[in-house]
Amino acid sequence: MRKFKVGITIEADSTEVVQQVGNLLQNAVNKVEQQDMIKLLTKVAKNPKIVKTALRYI
């Protein structure tokens, strides 16, 4: 499979937060199947409140 590098913009109060978010995103991309990631992020994009609901159960 080919590898691509993608740039994103993250608004945060500190570079530590940006680094943490970036590292966690990369980790998720490496460990979660692509189709599952697409399905999850599509749901979140349509309804961001779903994240707060899901976090109550984690």
C-alpha positions as CSV (number, residue, x, y, z in Angstrom):
1,M,0.0,0.0,0.0
2,R,1.3,3.5,-0.8
3,K,1.9,6.1,1.9
4,F,0.8,9.7,1.7
5,K,1.7,12.6,3.9
6,V,-1.3,14.9,4.7
7,G,-1.1,18.4,6.3
8,I,-3.8,19.5,8.7
9,T,-4.4,22.7,10.8
10,I,-5.0,22.3,14.5
11,E,-6.0,25.3,16.7
12,A,-4.7,24.9,20.2
13,D,-3.3,26.9,23.2
14,S,0.1,25.2,23.2
15,T,2.4,23.2,21.0
16,E,2.2,20.3,23.5
17,V,-1.5,20.0,22.8
18,V,-1.0,20.1,19.0
19,Q,1.8,17.4,19.3
20,Q,-0.4,15.2,21.4
21,V,-3.4,15.5,19.0
22,G,-1.1,14.8,16.0
23,N,0.5,11.8,17.7
24,L,-2.8,10.3,18.7
25,L,-4.3,10.8,15.2
26,Q,-1.2,9.1,13.6
27,N,-1.5,6.3,16.2
28,A,-5.2,5.8,15.3
29,V,-4.5,5.8,11.6
30,N,-1.8,3.2,12.1
31,K,-4.0,0.9,14.3
32,V,-7.6,1.2,13.0
33,E,-8.7,-0.2,9.7
34,Q,-9.2,2.4,7.1
35,Q,-12.9,1.7,6.4
36,D,-13.7,1.8,10.1
37,M,-11.8,5.1,10.4
38,I,-13.7,6.5,7.5
39,K,-17.1,5.4,8.9
40,L,-16.3,6.8,12.4
41,L,-15.0,10.2,11.1
42,T,-17.9,10.5,8.7
43,K,-20.3,10.1,11.7
44,V,-18.4,12.6,13.8
45,A,-18.3,15.1,11.0
46,K,-22.1,14.9,10.6
47,N,-22.7,14.9,14.4
48,P,-19.8,16.1,16.6
49,K,-21.9,15.7,19.7
50,I,-21.6,11.9,19.3
51,V,-18.1,12.1,20.7
52,K,-19.3,13.4,24.1
53,T,-21.9,10.7,24.2
54,A,-19.4,8.0,23.3
55,L,-16.9,9.3,25.9
56,R,-19.5,8.7,28.7
57,Y,-19.3,4.9,27.9
58,I,-15.5,4.7,27.8
